[in-house]
Amino acid sequence: MAIAHVFYVTFTHLIYLIYFSHSSNLSLKKSFIHALTLNRIDKTNFCNNIKYMRNKAVKLLEDIEANKLPSLPHVLVKLLQACRDEEICFDSLSDIISQDASLTTKVIKAANSPVYGRARHLNSLKHTLMFLGFDTIKSIAITASIKQFFSEYSNEKTHFLKSFWHHSLTCATISRSLAELTSYPYPEEAYISGLLHDIGKLVIEPEMDEEYKSYKHGVYPADEVLKQEEDTVGISHPELAAIMLEKWNMPDVICDSVRYHHANTDDIQQAHQLAKIIHFSSLLTSDIQNNKQSVITDTGIRLFDLSESIIESIVSEANDEARSLAASMDIDIGAVDSETGQNKDELKQIQLAQEVRDTAIVQNSQNIINTDSSEIYKSIQQSISLLFGINNSLFLCIDENQQFLSIANKQYLTDTCLFEDLKIDINGNCAVSRCLNKKQIIDSFSAKQSGTLSILDEQIAHGLKTEGFICLPITDNNQMYGVILLGSSHKEALKLLNNISLLKLFSDNLSRKIQQHHNYVKNTSEAAEINSELFLERAKKIIHETNNPLSVIRNYLELLSKKLNEDKPAQSDINTIKQEIDRISNIIVRCKDAPDVHIAELAEVNINTIITELISIYKASLFATHSIEPTLKLDKKLNSVRLDKNSIKQIITNLLKNSVEAMQSGGEIKITTGKININGRNYIELKLEDNGPGIPKEVMNNLYNPVTTTKGQEHSGLGLSITKNLVDRTGGSISCKTNENGTAFSVQFPETK
């Protein structure tokens, strides 16, 4: 028995020793070693200490969410300006966001939120931004700016953030340089790890005293800073940052590199290469006195066998890059406490206020929500996630008879069976029904305390996977549209209800937007019916006028084919022409039916192949007679997709003919294909650009109307209307940009198998 006890204690010591050899919590390490030396470790109390540390981290993350972490106003101004630029690309957005640890954190958190589909690990910040889409990135920028503008923000806070920004950016730049120099295969991982290595400080900073805030970022050695953090909040900033990144499904190597960046060099020597890179980068950006410069040289040799001159070169280049970026955003990183610097910072705060105002005006100038009805509720969930940090929300829409609420389509739902066939009587006694009838914000927690919480309410909370929920009525005048449920913990609900004016403002604005959306859908439906009748009337005339000459042409082709030998090259051209005539005949026959009646012949098609075939036909005919010079830039890596080949051919043909007919004196047509990700979904994009005179404004307003044409009486004006209908049937979208220098059509086809 005694032997067994000794073995158990020794084994337990070994497990704890392994754990704490990887821990960055110095005070717990010392306590453990002391207890181990005296051979009187209390296993229960010790495990409780570990649990306490983790719980403390979770509490901090609840109190100070990632979407509340501050950024320099200088960076936010730059980002808001970029978001208003219609020509902005993901590269430019990535360049701005990747300079700021707080914004990068917000992007990573959003990408790993369930309402965005939880992205698998994306190997670069640019890919993460593409996964989220432009609309989400703009929402993150606007939300972050508005929250910071209305928060308590002082010059002292700006000084702290400027120092933090400079330190983090320099560390990130050095990390990437070291990764490239030491052949680490993922330099972008090294950059992000270096950028976020001190993000825990932003979470801890509000809890700390003025002495802590006065420390220089990168103070060396860091023992005193880490001890003060552990004494005050129970956890150090490296450990807190690692737990935060783990929570957002970041790769283990990144989390560990952040966790151990203040570890001893002796301990880090056998660690993963990325951990060594971030450890050394953090050391290189530390505030090391001259009498301790040998620490850098010694560490560089021990970890990477780097000479002092190489190290100096890496640091010098990183500092130059940081200064250049700071200058581009008017960030004074020199004399932080100077009067000039303070004036600049105050002006930047004023500029941020102006940018917030201008951006709000731009957002409110959007007249009508024209989001497809299958996506609008998902976009509402995403807005709630960004604005309130709530990932478990639900939109319940009311039926036409204004009697029952049910789950709106196309939303993120938790893995539950409780919402299947959910139907709530609005005259019932549950919290959701009372919310809509009284047009008041109601929460399940208050209902439980007052004894009015129904079993249905409890089941809704279970389905949302939360303690309870807040109900927001979505009504406008006497019209009821539904209820939004915000699933939350009791603590989160109290924080939201303390700012109930914000909830009411959100509810009222959303009610107006939903009304606009309903009006849009109704008007679009009525316009479609009118256009359908016009379409059929004109189509019947065209069918009769075109069938006869097509039959004559095909008969002559048959005679011509018989006169030629079978091995003549022209036989191939004749067959191609006959196939196209047959396709035209099929299209004309289908025009007898309503435009939305269509039986798609789905098959695996390669859009590049279709484009190449059509260009080959038109080069010797349509392009030659109109002096058109085509240019192709096709992505050879495009996958085949399951679509209706004839529809795709018709779409491309109509767009080509539209461009050719607009350029009566000749011109150039550029056709581009590639992949694009829109709000987390993959599409194949086809772009067709010409250098014609552009489309008049009055035509652009009714571009896809069947009766709109600027090409004379010989043109039916049906081309773009048919094109729009065919694109819609594929589940894709089409857009057009035009000016006096030309017109560009962009078509996105869903990448489905």
Legacy VTK file of the C-alpha trace (Angstrom):
# vtk DataFile Version 3.0
C-alpha trace
ASCII
DATASET POLYDATA
POINTS 753 float
0.000 0.000 0.000
2.820 2.388 0.930
4.667 1.593 -2.308
1.511 2.267 -4.270
1.041 5.592 -2.478
4.634 6.639 -3.189
4.193 5.703 -6.854
0.938 7.674 -7.042
2.457 10.775 -5.461
5.572 10.569 -7.653
3.481 10.090 -10.780
1.249 12.976 -9.793
4.308 15.173 -9.248
5.539 14.205 -12.690
2.251 15.173 -14.350
2.218 18.541 -12.575
5.865 19.095 -13.452
5.164 18.476 -17.138
2.204 20.834 -17.044
4.056 23.636 -15.303
7.152 23.333 -17.432
4.839 24.692 -20.141
3.042 27.228 -17.979
3.721 30.977 -18.005
2.166 31.604 -14.569
5.246 32.322 -12.432
3.540 32.549 -9.049
1.868 29.153 -9.420
5.142 27.667 -10.631
6.949 28.874 -7.504
4.154 27.595 -5.228
4.317 24.196 -6.833
8.095 23.911 -6.658
8.047 24.937 -2.998
5.374 22.347 -2.192
7.199 19.693 -4.185
10.431 20.396 -2.293
8.665 19.922 1.027
6.910 16.809 -0.378
3.534 17.992 0.855
1.624 18.949 -2.271
-2.104 19.336 -1.814
-3.465 17.961 -5.060
-7.026 19.204 -4.565
-6.077 22.784 -3.717
-3.536 22.854 -6.512
-6.065 21.722 -9.132
-8.454 24.338 -7.759
-5.769 26.980 -8.385
-5.488 25.853 -11.994
-9.262 25.919 -12.382
-9.383 29.366 -10.752
-6.855 30.716 -13.250
-8.880 29.421 -16.200
-12.149 30.748 -14.752
-10.533 34.123 -14.174
-9.562 34.236 -17.832
-13.089 33.353 -18.930
-14.529 36.073 -16.675
-12.158 38.669 -18.101
-13.097 37.670 -21.634
-16.787 37.991 -20.751
-16.316 41.420 -19.196
-14.090 42.793 -21.947
-15.154 41.237 -25.228
-12.909 41.290 -28.286
-15.249 43.649 -30.108
-14.623 46.209 -27.332
-10.824 46.153 -27.536
-9.661 49.651 -28.518
-7.722 50.629 -31.622
-5.830 53.782 -32.409
-8.217 56.395 -33.890
-5.594 56.969 -36.595
-6.050 53.375 -37.837
-9.857 53.508 -37.597
-9.949 56.697 -39.676
-7.825 55.046 -42.367
-10.060 51.943 -42.357
-13.335 53.907 -42.550
-12.002 55.911 -45.486
-11.023 52.690 -47.237
-14.453 51.140 -46.627
-16.151 54.028 -48.405
-13.988 53.492 -51.491
-16.027 51.420 -53.969
-12.840 50.304 -55.715
-11.151 49.008 -52.539
-9.683 45.510 -52.768
-8.999 42.862 -50.133
-5.245 43.496 -50.377
-5.689 47.124 -49.312
-8.051 46.220 -46.474
-5.657 43.512 -45.324
-2.763 45.994 -45.303
-4.665 48.333 -42.956
-6.159 45.708 -40.620
-2.904 43.751 -40.362
-1.254 46.811 -38.782
-3.538 46.732 -35.757
-3.740 43.875 -33.243
-7.214 44.824 -31.999
-8.787 44.906 -35.479
-7.065 41.640 -36.393
-8.542 40.086 -33.245
-12.039 41.258 -34.203
-11.672 39.719 -37.675
-10.430 36.393 -36.276
-13.283 36.263 -33.764
-15.888 37.007 -36.450
-14.475 34.363 -38.806
-14.793 31.743 -36.058
-18.301 32.756 -35.030
-20.989 30.141 -35.826
-23.148 32.738 -37.599
-20.425 32.997 -40.251
-20.054 29.226 -40.570
-16.903 28.886 -38.434
-14.070 29.119 -40.961
-11.508 26.384 -40.954
-8.012 27.709 -40.345
-7.284 30.212 -43.102
-3.614 30.591 -43.879
-3.585 34.377 -44.187
-5.441 37.434 -42.980
-6.375 38.243 -46.578
-8.063 34.841 -46.975
-9.926 35.409 -43.711
-11.186 38.783 -44.988
-12.279 37.164 -48.267
-14.124 34.491 -46.283
-16.043 37.154 -44.349
-16.739 39.376 -47.371
-16.676 43.150 -47.870
-19.992 43.800 -46.114
-18.864 42.089 -42.911
-15.497 43.883 -42.908
-17.239 47.237 -43.353
-19.605 46.366 -40.488
-16.640 45.488 -38.247
-14.959 48.803 -39.086
-18.097 50.876 -38.508
-19.080 49.055 -35.306
-15.563 49.342 -33.845
-15.400 53.048 -34.675
-18.822 53.877 -33.257
-18.195 51.926 -30.035
-14.823 53.592 -29.536
-16.192 57.033 -30.336
-18.874 56.727 -27.625
-16.597 55.065 -25.059
-14.512 56.789 -22.401
-11.368 57.691 -24.279
-8.548 59.961 -23.070
-5.155 61.200 -24.234
-3.552 58.804 -21.758
-5.359 55.952 -23.495
-4.031 57.145 -26.846
-0.461 57.197 -25.444
-0.869 53.644 -24.171
-2.288 52.453 -27.505
0.380 54.198 -29.573
3.092 52.464 -27.588
1.232 49.154 -27.844
0.657 49.611 -31.602
4.316 50.377 -32.297
5.561 47.469 -30.182
3.120 44.923 -31.690
3.685 46.011 -35.289
7.470 45.940 -34.929
7.329 42.504 -33.307
5.098 41.217 -36.127
7.438 42.546 -38.808
10.499 41.023 -37.119
8.637 37.711 -36.691
7.908 37.524 -40.403
11.514 38.377 -41.283
12.826 35.686 -38.925
10.356 33.151 -40.350
11.574 33.849 -43.886
15.220 33.830 -42.828
14.925 30.527 -40.908
12.753 28.884 -43.618
9.649 28.607 -41.458
7.007 27.556 -44.026
4.247 29.921 -42.828
5.574 33.507 -42.500
2.017 34.854 -42.284
1.426 32.774 -39.140
4.562 34.268 -37.651
3.359 37.790 -38.482
-0.081 37.266 -36.894
1.477 35.626 -33.823
3.872 38.541 -33.388
1.056 41.047 -33.876
-1.146 39.373 -31.246
1.513 38.278 -28.755
0.632 41.079 -26.296
-3.122 41.304 -27.008
-3.768 40.085 -23.459
-2.520 43.469 -22.222
-5.460 45.237 -23.893
-7.844 42.954 -22.015
-6.058 43.373 -18.681
-5.236 47.098 -18.927
-8.631 48.471 -17.681
-8.215 46.414 -14.488
-4.699 47.666 -13.735
-3.392 50.696 -11.821
-1.508 53.704 -13.192
1.887 52.158 -12.398
1.151 49.269 -14.745
-0.070 51.604 -17.494
3.123 53.633 -17.209
5.336 50.636 -18.013
6.877 50.660 -21.457
5.632 47.897 -23.712
8.419 45.371 -23.985
9.960 46.132 -20.606
12.795 43.667 -19.897
12.868 41.537 -17.883
9.065 41.082 -17.694
8.909 39.311 -14.315
7.592 42.346 -12.457
4.872 43.014 -15.060
3.739 39.371 -15.080
3.682 39.233 -11.269
1.610 42.419 -11.054
-0.884 40.986 -13.564
-1.177 37.696 -11.681
-1.573 39.470 -8.329
-4.252 41.822 -9.669
-6.349 39.711 -12.054
-5.082 36.193 -11.353
-3.516 35.557 -14.761
-0.715 36.931 -16.932
-1.249 38.531 -20.331
0.480 35.716 -22.334
-1.718 33.037 -20.740
-4.871 35.122 -21.175
-4.097 35.841 -24.838
-3.468 32.148 -25.526
-6.780 31.141 -23.927
-8.547 33.817 -25.961
-7.033 32.557 -29.235
-7.819 28.946 -28.319
-11.432 29.970 -27.794
-11.501 31.206 -31.407
-10.037 27.971 -32.802
-6.673 29.427 -33.737
-3.977 26.791 -34.460
-2.157 25.348 -31.450
1.232 26.539 -32.693
0.035 30.163 -32.715
-1.588 29.872 -29.268
1.546 28.319 -27.773
3.871 30.842 -29.379
1.853 33.619 -27.722
1.667 31.725 -24.410
5.451 31.229 -24.085
6.884 34.447 -25.502
8.123 35.437 -22.015
9.505 31.985 -21.165
13.192 31.508 -20.330
15.474 30.969 -23.313
16.675 27.716 -21.728
13.098 26.380 -21.749
12.283 27.625 -25.248
15.272 26.022 -27.023
13.504 22.693 -27.585
10.129 24.236 -28.411
8.376 24.519 -31.779
10.082 26.821 -34.277
7.258 29.377 -34.192
7.494 29.624 -30.385
11.228 30.373 -30.721
10.555 33.003 -33.409
7.970 34.887 -31.311
10.121 34.587 -28.167
13.124 36.122 -29.926
11.020 38.762 -31.739
9.516 39.827 -28.422
13.014 40.064 -26.975
14.223 42.165 -29.931
11.392 44.659 -29.392
11.977 44.814 -25.637
13.327 47.854 -23.854
16.732 46.357 -22.978
19.386 48.522 -21.336
22.876 48.725 -22.887
24.429 46.670 -20.114
22.141 43.767 -21.038
22.562 43.865 -24.829
24.547 40.651 -24.646
21.261 38.838 -23.875
20.099 39.492 -27.458
23.334 38.313 -29.035
23.446 35.201 -26.862
19.777 34.325 -27.584
20.188 34.854 -31.335
23.120 32.441 -31.415
21.475 29.813 -29.196
18.121 29.762 -31.011
19.043 30.415 -34.646
22.832 30.791 -34.833
22.393 34.382 -36.089
25.219 36.907 -36.056
24.883 40.272 -34.364
25.028 42.133 -37.686
22.133 40.099 -39.153
20.042 40.748 -36.045
20.741 44.477 -36.204
19.749 44.536 -39.860
16.402 42.781 -39.168
15.569 45.158 -36.304
16.580 48.226 -38.315
14.373 47.243 -41.266
11.420 46.557 -38.936
11.812 49.944 -37.244
12.003 51.693 -40.617
8.818 49.954 -41.770
6.991 50.854 -38.538
8.031 54.511 -38.860
6.909 54.567 -42.490
3.492 53.103 -41.649
3.122 55.482 -38.706
3.862 58.454 -40.950
1.304 57.272 -43.544
-1.399 57.351 -40.834
-0.118 60.500 -39.110
0.827 58.597 -35.942
3.485 60.422 -33.951
5.500 57.632 -32.309
8.356 59.904 -31.320
7.621 62.488 -28.656
4.597 60.807 -27.093
4.138 63.367 -24.315
4.802 66.479 -26.402
2.149 69.160 -26.793
2.345 68.793 -30.575
1.729 65.066 -30.331
-1.258 65.596 -28.006
-2.780 68.140 -30.383
-2.401 65.720 -33.275
-4.083 62.967 -31.282
-6.999 65.235 -30.335
-7.432 66.239 -33.980
-7.456 62.572 -34.943
-10.266 61.950 -32.426
-12.244 64.805 -34.046
-11.541 63.321 -37.483
-12.789 59.923 -36.255
-16.042 61.592 -35.137
-16.412 63.127 -38.599
-15.714 59.790 -40.288
-18.297 58.053 -38.067
-20.843 60.736 -38.979
-20.071 60.526 -42.715
-20.164 56.740 -42.691
-23.517 56.766 -40.883
-24.886 59.136 -43.532
-23.663 56.838 -46.293
-25.224 53.805 -44.581
-28.558 55.571 -44.083
-28.615 56.749 -47.685
-29.295 53.206 -48.846
-32.922 53.624 -49.822
-34.220 50.067 -49.816
-32.943 46.721 -48.595
-32.633 44.716 -51.784
-31.088 41.670 -50.136
-32.590 38.428 -51.371
-35.246 37.262 -48.912
-33.380 33.996 -48.367
-30.345 35.895 -47.027
-31.813 38.826 -45.113
-32.357 36.956 -41.845
-28.837 35.587 -41.895
-27.494 39.131 -42.379
-29.573 40.241 -39.359
-27.909 37.531 -37.253
-24.493 38.689 -38.426
-25.318 42.309 -37.514
-26.400 41.200 -34.032
-23.139 39.298 -33.611
-21.078 42.345 -34.534
-23.116 44.889 -32.572
-23.898 42.967 -29.387
-21.418 40.076 -29.483
-24.313 37.555 -29.424
-23.968 34.501 -31.654
-27.200 32.722 -30.666
-29.993 34.829 -32.139
-33.146 33.908 -34.019
-35.709 35.727 -36.146
-39.322 34.566 -35.766
-41.489 35.911 -38.617
-45.262 36.285 -38.526
-47.568 34.646 -41.062
-49.776 36.524 -43.536
-52.798 36.262 -41.253
-50.868 37.831 -38.347
-51.646 34.865 -36.071
-48.563 32.677 -35.695
-44.793 33.088 -35.401
-42.389 30.600 -36.964
-38.680 30.291 -37.759
-37.666 32.450 -40.713
-35.775 30.664 -43.474
-32.031 30.625 -44.098
-30.729 31.358 -40.591
-27.982 29.856 -38.509
-29.638 27.397 -36.109
-28.118 25.531 -33.204
-28.031 21.755 -33.392
-31.446 21.102 -31.887
-34.758 19.446 -32.698
-36.727 21.866 -30.506
-37.238 24.356 -33.342
-38.635 21.835 -35.821
-42.160 22.886 -36.871
-42.133 25.611 -34.188
-45.389 27.568 -34.299
-46.175 30.191 -31.640
-49.671 31.627 -31.248
-49.229 35.404 -30.845
-52.177 35.384 -28.433
-50.494 32.798 -26.213
-49.089 33.345 -22.729
-45.369 32.940 -23.461
-42.810 35.760 -23.265
-42.443 35.855 -27.069
-46.199 36.435 -27.580
-46.352 39.119 -24.888
-43.380 40.895 -26.478
-45.176 41.214 -29.823
-48.611 42.078 -28.433
-47.309 44.713 -26.014
-44.619 45.892 -28.457
-42.189 45.821 -25.548
-38.736 44.358 -24.957
-39.186 41.350 -22.654
-36.602 38.950 -21.256
-37.033 35.411 -19.999
-35.036 36.079 -16.823
-37.545 38.654 -15.530
-40.395 36.360 -16.577
-38.873 33.555 -14.527
-38.567 35.768 -11.445
-42.193 36.882 -11.791
-43.426 33.315 -12.323
-44.724 33.986 -15.865
-42.129 31.908 -17.705
-43.830 29.171 -19.745
-42.489 25.752 -20.674
-42.326 26.953 -24.288
-40.038 29.809 -23.178
-37.768 27.340 -21.403
-37.642 25.130 -24.508
-36.716 28.118 -26.666
-33.817 28.872 -24.295
-32.759 25.221 -24.482
-32.907 25.377 -28.287
-30.763 28.526 -28.317
-28.271 26.723 -26.013
-28.310 29.654 -23.583
-29.567 30.414 -20.069
-32.324 32.590 -21.458
-33.134 35.233 -24.043
-34.281 38.794 -24.732
-37.236 39.393 -27.093
-37.223 42.420 -29.415
-40.532 43.243 -31.153
-40.200 44.043 -34.857
-43.220 46.203 -35.661
-43.929 49.354 -37.638
-47.090 51.313 -36.853
-49.827 48.660 -36.795
-47.885 46.146 -38.897
-46.193 43.244 -37.090
-43.216 41.552 -38.772
-41.942 39.268 -36.034
-39.678 38.929 -33.010
-35.919 38.710 -32.621
-34.601 36.450 -29.871
-31.181 37.276 -28.396
-29.899 34.186 -26.594
-27.639 35.117 -23.678
-26.483 34.373 -20.175
-28.117 36.218 -17.276
-25.022 38.381 -16.923
-24.991 39.315 -20.620
-28.717 40.078 -20.518
-28.296 42.476 -17.588
-25.578 44.379 -19.470
-27.770 44.671 -22.568
-30.893 45.653 -20.632
-28.914 48.354 -18.808
-28.559 49.945 -22.241
-32.145 49.322 -23.303
-32.219 52.517 -25.388
-29.697 50.900 -27.759
-31.886 47.792 -28.018
-34.926 49.956 -28.803
-33.006 51.939 -31.413
-31.817 48.710 -33.048
-35.353 47.263 -32.968
-36.934 50.412 -34.461
-34.350 50.746 -37.236
-34.617 47.074 -38.093
-38.430 47.346 -38.212
-38.175 50.111 -40.806
-35.647 48.149 -42.838
-37.851 45.042 -42.765
-40.779 47.149 -43.968
-38.655 48.543 -46.795
-37.604 45.029 -47.691
-41.218 43.804 -47.782
-42.164 46.742 -50.006
-39.230 45.986 -52.264
-40.216 42.336 -52.618
-43.841 43.298 -53.309
-42.927 45.921 -55.925
-40.423 43.589 -57.577
-43.061 40.852 -57.797
-45.631 43.221 -59.344
-43.075 44.546 -61.832
-42.124 40.982 -62.751
-45.754 40.155 -63.546
-46.089 43.210 -65.800
-42.783 42.456 -67.520
-43.845 38.835 -67.952
-46.944 39.853 -69.897
-44.940 42.246 -72.076
-42.323 39.559 -72.602
-44.866 36.996 -73.796
-46.563 39.458 -76.111
-43.330 40.414 -77.843
-41.988 36.868 -77.816
-44.969 35.510 -79.760
-44.303 37.994 -82.556
-40.593 37.151 -82.646
-41.198 33.377 -82.741
-43.190 33.555 -85.940
-40.762 35.953 -87.634
-37.614 33.956 -86.871
-38.585 30.289 -87.214
-39.057 30.380 -90.984
-35.661 31.894 -91.943
-33.903 29.544 -89.500
-35.445 26.524 -91.205
-34.333 27.809 -94.619
-30.759 28.366 -93.368
-30.571 24.865 -91.885
-31.816 23.274 -95.134
-29.185 25.106 -97.141
-26.504 23.942 -94.685
-27.618 20.335 -95.241
-27.285 20.773 -99.016
-23.885 22.417 -98.636
-22.682 19.591 -96.386
-23.672 16.953 -98.976
-21.787 18.776 -101.720
-18.563 18.718 -99.676
-16.469 15.657 -98.990
-16.737 14.319 -95.438
-13.034 14.940 -94.763
-13.230 18.633 -95.636
-12.329 20.937 -92.678
-15.417 23.023 -93.417
-17.623 20.128 -92.289
-16.687 20.906 -88.675
-17.716 24.556 -89.103
-21.012 23.516 -90.709
-21.780 21.197 -87.775
-21.057 23.996 -85.299
-23.410 26.348 -87.153
-26.148 23.699 -87.235
-25.788 23.136 -83.472
-26.131 26.833 -82.798
-29.203 27.061 -85.059
-30.795 24.168 -83.168
-30.040 25.909 -79.880
-31.675 29.109 -81.151
-34.728 27.114 -82.203
-35.005 25.576 -78.716
-34.768 28.998 -77.119
-37.500 30.340 -79.377
-39.767 27.389 -78.601
-39.342 27.994 -74.868
-40.455 31.597 -75.377
-44.004 30.286 -75.838
-44.084 29.600 -72.122
-43.817 32.097 -69.277
-40.249 33.318 -68.704
-39.936 31.505 -65.384
-40.947 28.115 -66.799
-37.699 26.374 -67.588
-36.477 22.820 -67.336
-32.743 23.038 -66.808
-30.519 20.433 -68.391
-27.884 20.263 -65.683
-24.456 18.901 -66.547
-20.812 19.352 -65.604
-19.670 22.411 -67.552
-16.435 24.362 -67.722
-17.151 28.051 -68.205
-13.696 28.660 -69.720
-14.402 26.064 -72.418
-17.736 27.684 -73.313
-16.106 31.117 -73.544
-13.287 29.815 -75.740
-15.759 28.096 -78.117
-17.931 31.205 -78.458
-14.960 33.514 -79.047
-13.718 31.128 -81.735
-17.091 31.432 -83.523
-17.383 35.223 -83.173
-13.806 36.038 -84.178
-14.561 35.252 -87.809
-18.054 36.730 -87.785
-19.451 39.196 -85.263
-16.085 40.559 -84.093
-14.598 40.758 -87.584
-17.527 42.719 -89.036
-17.533 45.191 -86.135
-13.731 45.580 -85.703
-13.780 44.142 -82.175
-10.574 42.942 -80.514
-11.225 40.345 -77.774
-8.847 39.706 -74.850
-9.165 36.615 -72.630
-7.840 36.290 -69.085
-9.224 32.953 -67.921
-8.404 31.281 -64.618
-7.139 27.832 -65.606
-7.785 26.495 -62.091
-11.569 26.911 -62.319
-13.535 23.830 -61.343
-16.308 22.417 -63.494
-19.753 23.267 -62.119
-23.127 21.634 -62.478
-25.200 24.141 -64.454
-27.341 24.329 -67.583
-24.844 24.625 -70.445
-27.336 26.270 -72.819
-28.193 28.912 -70.223
-24.520 29.740 -69.688
-23.969 30.017 -73.453
-26.985 32.295 -73.782
-25.810 34.535 -70.945
-22.324 34.961 -72.426
-23.704 35.419 -75.957
-26.147 38.126 -74.879
-23.444 40.033 -72.985
-21.039 39.809 -75.935
-23.685 41.005 -78.410
-24.688 43.815 -76.056
-21.074 45.086 -75.951
-20.504 44.703 -79.696
-23.705 46.555 -80.609
-22.736 49.416 -78.279
-19.386 49.892 -80.084
-20.449 50.790 -83.634
-16.958 52.070 -84.502
-15.120 49.069 -83.103
-13.339 48.597 -79.798
-12.016 46.120 -77.250
-13.731 43.477 -75.132
-11.937 41.916 -72.158
-13.270 38.679 -70.669
-12.002 37.521 -67.264
-12.867 34.515 -65.111
-11.858 33.675 -61.571
-12.955 32.535 -58.122
-14.529 34.832 -55.553
-15.881 34.375 -52.030
-18.955 36.390 -51.076
-19.941 36.266 -47.400
-18.504 32.788 -46.939
-19.818 31.212 -50.184
-17.685 30.341 -53.227
-18.614 31.654 -56.674
-17.139 31.614 -60.186
-16.989 35.170 -61.482
-17.263 36.137 -65.153
-16.346 39.721 -66.029
-16.977 41.260 -69.448
-15.600 44.767 -69.978
-15.738 46.990 -73.078
-14.410 50.451 -73.908
-17.613 51.665 -75.514
-19.492 54.913 -74.795
-21.220 53.574 -71.671
-24.907 53.205 -70.816
-27.066 56.335 -70.308
-28.301 56.933 -66.751
-31.979 56.682 -67.720
-31.334 53.229 -69.219
-29.302 52.068 -66.192
-32.313 52.709 -63.944
-34.318 50.096 -65.910
-31.460 48.041 -67.294
-33.167 44.641 -67.131
-36.610 45.840 -68.220
-37.673 43.856 -71.343
-38.780 46.973 -73.225
-35.665 49.054 -72.658
-33.303 49.448 -75.636
-31.026 52.144 -77.065
-30.040 50.280 -80.199
-32.828 51.170 -82.626
-36.060 49.561 -83.873
-34.338 46.417 -85.159
-33.475 45.378 -81.597
-36.061 43.743 -79.346
-34.586 44.975 -76.041
-35.009 41.493 -74.566
-31.315 40.540 -74.326
-30.463 41.796 -70.843
-33.876 40.847 -69.449
-33.338 37.254 -70.591
-29.769 37.356 -69.277
-30.959 38.493 -65.825
-33.607 35.743 -65.708
-31.095 33.067 -66.724
-28.548 34.244 -64.136
-31.230 34.196 -61.431
-32.104 30.598 -62.328
-28.522 29.510 -61.718
-28.692 31.001 -58.216
-26.141 33.613 -59.238
-26.152 37.394 -59.529
-25.335 40.023 -62.143
-24.210 43.631 -61.750
-23.171 46.432 -64.066
-20.867 49.443 -63.772
-20.665 52.043 -66.522
-19.168 55.434 -67.340
-18.071 57.355 -70.421
-15.005 55.082 -70.765
-16.908 51.817 -71.037
-19.177 49.257 -69.396
-18.385 46.250 -67.208
-20.767 43.381 -66.453
-19.956 41.006 -63.590
-21.737 37.661 -63.240
-21.288 35.321 -60.263
-22.247 31.649 -60.658
-22.462 29.503 -57.493
-19.651 26.950 -57.310
-21.797 23.857 -56.822
-21.250 20.245 -57.795
LINES 1 754
753 0 1 2 3 4 5 6 7 8 9 10 11 12 13 14 15 16 17 18 19 20 21 22 23 24 25 26 27 28 29 30 31 32 33 34 35 36 37 38 39 40 41 42 43 44 45 46 47 48 49 50 51 52 53 54 55 56 57 58 59 60 61 62 63 64 65 66 67 68 69 70 71 72 73 74 75 76 77 78 79 80 81 82 83 84 85 86 87 88 89 90 91 92 93 94 95 96 97 98 99 100 101 102 103 104 105 106 107 108 109 110 111 112 113 114 115 116 117 118 119 120 121 122 123 124 125 126 127 128 129 130 131 132 133 134 135 136 137 138 139 140 141 142 143 144 145 146 147 148 149 150 151 152 153 154 155 156 157 158 159 160 161 162 163 164 165 166 167 168 169 170 171 172 173 174 175 176 177 178 179 180 181 182 183 184 185 186 187 188 189 190 191 192 193 194 195 196 197 198 199 200 201 202 203 204 205 206 207 208 209 210 211 212 213 214 215 216 217 218 219 220 221 222 223 224 225 226 227 228 229 230 231 232 233 234 235 236 237 238 239 240 241 242 243 244 245 246 247 248 249 250 251 252 253 254 255 256 257 258 259 260 261 262 263 264 265 266 267 268 269 270 271 272 273 274 275 276 277 278 279 280 281 282 283 284 285 286 287 288 289 290 291 292 293 294 295 296 297 298 299 300 301 302 303 304 305 306 307 308 309 310 311 312 313 314 315 316 317 318 319 320 321 322 323 324 325 326 327 328 329 330 331 332 333 334 335 336 337 338 339 340 341 342 343 344 345 346 347 348 349 350 351 352 353 354 355 356 357 358 359 360 361 362 363 364 365 366 367 368 369 370 371 372 373 374 375 376 377 378 379 380 381 382 383 384 385 386 387 388 389 390 391 392 393 394 395 396 397 398 399 400 401 402 403 404 405 406 407 408 409 410 411 412 413 414 415 416 417 418 419 420 421 422 423 424 425 426 427 428 429 430 431 432 433 434 435 436 437 438 439 440 441 442 443 444 445 446 447 448 449 450 451 452 453 454 455 456 457 458 459 460 461 462 463 464 465 466 467 468 469 470 471 472 473 474 475 476 477 478 479 480 481 482 483 484 485 486 487 488 489 490 491 492 493 494 495 496 497 498 499 500 501 502 503 504 505 506 507 508 509 510 511 512 513 514 515 516 517 518 519 520 521 522 523 524 525 526 527 528 529 530 531 532 533 534 535 536 537 538 539 540 541 542 543 544 545 546 547 548 549 550 551 552 553 554 555 556 557 558 559 560 561 562 563 564 565 566 567 568 569 570 571 572 573 574 575 576 577 578 579 580 581 582 583 584 585 586 587 588 589 590 591 592 593 594 595 596 597 598 599 600 601 602 603 604 605 606 607 608 609 610 611 612 613 614 615 616 617 618 619 620 621 622 623 624 625 626 627 628 629 630 631 632 633 634 635 636 637 638 639 640 641 642 643 644 645 646 647 648 649 650 651 652 653 654 655 656 657 658 659 660 661 662 663 664 665 666 667 668 669 670 671 672 673 674 675 676 677 678 679 680 681 682 683 684 685 686 687 688 689 690 691 692 693 694 695 696 697 698 699 700 701 702 703 704 705 706 707 708 709 710 711 712 713 714 715 716 717 718 719 720 721 722 723 724 725 726 727 728 729 730 731 732 733 734 735 736 737 738 739 740 741 742 743 744 745 746 747 748 749 750 751 752
